Amino acid sequence: MVPPKTLEIARGAIIAALYVAVTMLFQPLSYGPMQVRVSEALTLLPCLWLEAVPGLFVGCMIANILGGLGPWDVFLGSAATLIAAILTYFAPNRLLAASAPVLVNAVVVGWYLSFLMNMNALMSIFYVGCGEAIACFALGLPLVKALGRTDLIRQKK
């Protein structure tokens, strides 16, 4: 049997790797002012596992380094994902858990993309929020629901 700590570290690393892989797979949709970063569906995994929090942060940071939008995206985008993941972990229900990444990323990422892309801040916030809502509500909630039904995983609650 694998020791619990080893399992948690491995799961966090797998989440980070999945985040990067999915972001790169859907690269044309993952960056820019009008984005649907499909990998953001994984931001609901803290509903199930605490180790998803650092996994998402590391995965987002690597994906943002590879994305080419520079330090703003690497540091602020990754920090936004970290804050959203922590809020998701502590959310009392899955609906609020899905709302955290949408709101945090819409404001933070939308704000800095507005001046990086020279566009209206409110429009940028709106576009990022819509893309994030698609990833979190349409993809993330069904993912967490499906994973939560399996007996093979140990959940946070």
C-alpha positions as CSV (number, residue, x, y, z in Angstrom):
1,M,0.0,0.0,0.0
2,V,1.2,3.5,-0.9
3,P,1.7,5.8,2.2
4,P,-0.9,8.5,2.3
5,K,1.6,11.4,2.1
6,T,3.1,9.9,-1.1
7,L,-0.3,9.5,-2.6
8,E,-1.1,13.1,-1.9
9,I,2.2,14.4,-3.4
10,A,1.7,12.2,-6.5
11,R,-1.9,13.4,-6.9
12,G,-0.9,17.1,-6.6
13,A,1.9,16.5,-9.2
14,I,-0.6,14.8,-11.5
15,I,-3.0,17.7,-11.2
16,A,-0.2,20.1,-12.1
17,A,0.8,18.0,-15.1
18,L,-2.8,17.7,-16.3
19,Y,-3.3,21.5,-16.0
20,V,-0.3,22.2,-18.1
21,A,-1.1,19.4,-20.7
22,V,-4.7,20.5,-21.1
23,T,-3.7,24.2,-21.4
24,M,-1.2,23.4,-24.1
25,L,-3.6,21.0,-25.9
26,F,-6.2,23.8,-26.1
27,Q,-3.6,26.6,-26.5
28,P,-5.5,28.7,-29.0
29,L,-8.4,28.9,-26.4
30,S,-6.2,29.2,-23.3
31,Y,-4.6,32.6,-23.7
32,G,-5.7,36.1,-24.7
33,P,-8.6,38.4,-23.8
34,M,-11.4,36.0,-25.0
35,Q,-10.3,32.7,-23.6
36,V,-11.9,29.5,-22.3
37,R,-9.0,27.8,-20.5
38,V,-10.4,24.3,-20.4
39,S,-7.8,23.3,-17.8
40,E,-9.6,25.7,-15.4
41,A,-12.2,22.9,-14.9
42,L,-9.6,21.4,-12.7
43,T,-9.9,24.3,-10.3
44,L,-12.8,22.6,-8.7
45,L,-10.6,19.6,-7.5
46,P,-9.9,21.3,-4.2
47,C,-13.5,20.3,-3.4
48,L,-12.1,16.8,-3.2
49,W,-8.4,17.1,-2.3
50,L,-6.3,19.7,-0.5
51,E,-3.3,18.7,-2.6
52,A,-5.1,20.0,-5.6
53,V,-4.3,23.6,-4.3
54,P,-0.5,23.5,-4.8
55,G,-1.0,21.3,-7.9
56,L,-3.1,23.9,-9.5
57,F,-0.8,26.7,-8.6
58,V,2.3,25.0,-10.0
59,G,0.4,23.8,-13.1
60,C,-0.9,27.3,-13.8
61,M,2.5,28.9,-13.3
62,I,4.1,26.5,-15.7
63,A,1.3,27.0,-18.3
64,N,1.6,30.8,-17.9
65,I,5.4,30.6,-18.4
66,L,4.8,28.7,-21.6
67,G,2.0,31.0,-22.7
68,G,4.3,34.0,-23.4
69,L,2.3,36.8,-21.9
70,G,5.2,37.6,-19.5
71,P,5.6,38.3,-15.8
72,W,2.1,39.7,-15.3
73,D,0.5,36.4,-16.4
74,V,3.1,34.2,-14.6
75,F,2.8,35.9,-11.3
76,L,-0.6,37.5,-11.1
77,G,-2.4,34.7,-13.1
78,S,-0.8,32.0,-10.9
79,A,-1.6,34.0,-7.7
80,A,-5.2,34.3,-8.9
81,T,-5.4,30.5,-9.4
82,L,-3.9,29.9,-5.9
83,I,-6.3,32.3,-4.2
84,A,-9.3,30.7,-6.1
85,A,-8.1,27.2,-5.2
86,I,-7.9,28.1,-1.5
87,L,-11.4,29.7,-1.7
88,T,-12.7,26.6,-3.5
89,Y,-11.3,24.3,-0.8
90,F,-13.1,26.2,1.9
91,A,-16.3,26.7,0.0
92,P,-19.3,25.3,1.8
93,N,-20.9,23.9,-1.4
94,R,-19.9,23.2,-5.0
95,L,-21.8,26.0,-6.5
96,L,-19.8,28.5,-4.4
97,A,-16.7,26.5,-5.0
98,A,-17.2,27.0,-8.8
99,S,-17.9,30.7,-8.3
100,A,-14.6,31.4,-6.6
101,P,-12.3,30.8,-9.7
102,V,-14.8,32.6,-11.9
103,L,-14.8,35.8,-9.8
104,V,-11.1,35.8,-8.9
105,N,-9.9,35.2,-12.4
106,A,-12.4,37.5,-14.0
107,V,-11.2,40.4,-11.9
108,V,-7.5,39.7,-11.6
109,V,-6.8,38.2,-15.1
110,G,-9.3,40.4,-16.8
111,W,-7.7,43.5,-15.2
112,Y,-4.2,42.9,-16.3
113,L,-5.1,41.5,-19.7
114,S,-7.0,44.8,-20.4
115,F,-3.8,46.8,-20.3
116,L,-1.6,44.0,-21.8
117,M,-4.0,43.8,-24.8
118,N,-5.0,47.5,-24.8
119,M,-8.7,47.0,-24.3
120,N,-11.5,48.2,-22.1
121,A,-11.1,46.7,-18.6
122,L,-14.8,46.0,-18.1
123,M,-15.0,44.1,-21.4
124,S,-11.8,42.1,-20.5
125,I,-13.2,41.2,-17.1
126,F,-16.5,40.2,-18.7
127,Y,-14.8,38.0,-21.4
128,V,-12.5,36.3,-18.9
129,G,-15.4,35.7,-16.5
130,C,-17.5,34.2,-19.3
131,G,-14.7,31.8,-20.3
132,E,-14.0,30.9,-16.7
133,A,-17.7,30.2,-16.1
134,I,-17.8,27.8,-19.0
135,A,-14.8,26.0,-17.7
136,C,-15.9,25.8,-14.1
137,F,-19.7,25.3,-14.3
138,A,-20.0,23.4,-17.6
139,L,-16.9,21.3,-17.2
140,G,-15.6,21.5,-13.6
141,L,-18.8,20.7,-11.8
142,P,-19.6,17.5,-13.8
143,L,-15.9,16.5,-13.3
144,V,-16.0,16.9,-9.6
145,K,-19.4,15.1,-9.4
146,A,-18.1,12.2,-11.4
147,L,-14.8,11.9,-9.4
148,G,-16.8,12.3,-6.1
149,R,-18.7,9.1,-6.9
150,T,-15.7,6.8,-7.2
151,D,-14.8,4.7,-4.2
152,L,-11.1,4.7,-5.3
153,I,-10.3,8.2,-4.1
154,R,-10.0,9.5,-0.6
155,Q,-11.8,12.8,-0.4
156,K,-11.2,15.8,1.9
157,K,-14.6,15.5,3.7
